[in-house]
Amino acid sequence: MQNIKEIYLAGGCFWGTEAFMQRIRGVIDAESGYANGNTLNPTYQEVCKGSGHAEVVKVTYDADQIGLAKLLDYYFKVIDPTSINQQGEDKGIQYRTGIYYVDPADTAVINQALAELQTQYSEPLAVENAPLEHYFPAEEYHQDYLDKNPTGYCHIDIQLMNDILKNQ
């Protein structure tokens, strides 16, 4: 029996974050969507116009194969945790970084991971840490975007993804 858990990660444009998470051993599924905004069932256009949602990836994983701390360690390798509302060339509140949890038991692991990450930076971290208020899957054309569009834009270097994960 698998120990299935989920966490929602905002790491800038969800295309690259989703593609990266799908490559991690122990991740069962990664789905692009919108979280913690001001409206229900937003469209991509509404999110881009300031609905307050973050572009997130719903990461479903087997906690017996990969723990949350290790998953967050991978996530931290592909974001700039000090950048406010921007990752790469993508700018706007929807491109903020954040960890949104559904299991309150995850807060201790998240807090510890963020505290350890902070020791590597002199400026404060800009990664939100909050319970998931609501989540809406993104439109179908956003799902598995980089698989469907291998030359599509990604703020995360695909070679960096492969280098990070080669010894997992």
N, C-alpha and C positions, 0 to 999 in steps of 0.2 A: 504494500500500500504506500502510495506516495504522500509526502507531507507538502501539500500544495499551499503556497502563500502568494500574496500579491503586494506590490508596491508601485507607486506612481512616481515617475521621475521626469522632471522638466530639465531639459538640457539644451535649450535653444530650439532650433528647427527640429521637429520630431522625426523627420526623415532619417537623419544620421543617427540619432539616438536609438531609434527603432532598429535600424540595420545593425548597429553595434550590439545591442542587447540580444538580438536573435542569434548572434554568433557565440554567446557564452554558454558553456556546458552547464546544464542544470536549468537553463531558462526554457520553459515549455512554450511560451508564446510572448510576443511583444506586439502591442496594438497602439497605434497613434490615436490621440484624442485630445480633448479639451477639459481642463479641470479648474475648479474654484473660481469661477467668474461670477458675473452679475446677472446672467440670464440662463434660461433653460434651453437645451438643444440648440446651441449656437451653430451658425454656419461658419465656414472658414472666413468669409468676407466680414461677418460680424466680429469675429475674433481679431481680425486685422484692423478693424475700425475702433477697437478699444472696449470690448465687452468685459475686459478684466480677466479673462481666462488665460491660463498658461497652456502652451502646447506641451503635452505630456505623453509619455509612453507608459501604458499599463503593462507592467512586467509580471507575468505569472511564472513562478519558478518552483522547483522541487527543493525544499529546504534541506532535504537529506543529501542532495547533491551539491548544493551551494548555499552557504549561509548569507544572511542579509549583509553582514559586515564585509564579506568578500565582494558581493554584488555592488555595494556602495563604493568599495575601493576601485573597482573597474570604472564605475560611473565618474568618479572624481578625476580619472585619468583623461577623460575626453571633454571636460568642461573647464572654463575659467571660473573658478568659484568666487572670485572677487568682482566680477563684472556685473553691473546692475543693468537689467533689462537688455542684455546684449550677449550674443555668442557669435563669434566670427563677424561676418558682415550683416547679420540679422539684428535689427534694432527694434525695440518695442516691448511693452509689458508682457506680451505673449511669449517672448523669448527669454524670460527670466529663468533662473535655475531654481529648482525646488524638489524637495522630497515630501511626498504626501502619503500618509500611511492610513490603513484601515484597521490595523490591529494595534491597540494601545500598548501591547507588550513590546512592540518594535521601537518604542520611543527611547528606551535605554540604549539600544544598539545604535540608533541614529544619532543620539546626542553624543555618544562616545566617539563615533566615526567623525562627526563634525568637530569635536574638540581636538582630536588627533590631527585632522586636516588643518585646523587653525594654526597649529604650531609650525606649519610650513610657510606661513604668510605673515607679513608684518601688518598688512591692511586687513580690516574685518571681512569676514566671508559674507557673501550676498545670497547664499543658498537658503531659500525658505525651508522651514521645517514645520509642518502643520498637518493636522488630520485632513483627510480627503473630505471635502464638503459635498461635491458632486463631480461626476465624470460623464462625458459623452463621447462615444467613438467618433473619430473624424470621418469625413466622407470616404467612400470606397477608393477613390483615386489617390488618396493619401496613404492607404494601407500598402505596406511592402513597396513603397515608392521607388526606392533605389534598386530593388530587384526588377521592377517593371521598366525603370529608366536608368540603366547602368551608367550613363554619362550625365545623370542629373546632378544638380548642385548639392553639395554637402559641405557644411562647415567643419566636419570632422574628416580628416584625411583617412581614406580607406586603408592605405598602407599602414598608418599608425594603428588603426583598429587591428589589423592582422598582426602587427608586431607585438602589441599588448597581449594578444590572446594566443600567440604561438606556443606557449609553454603551459597552457591551462590543463 
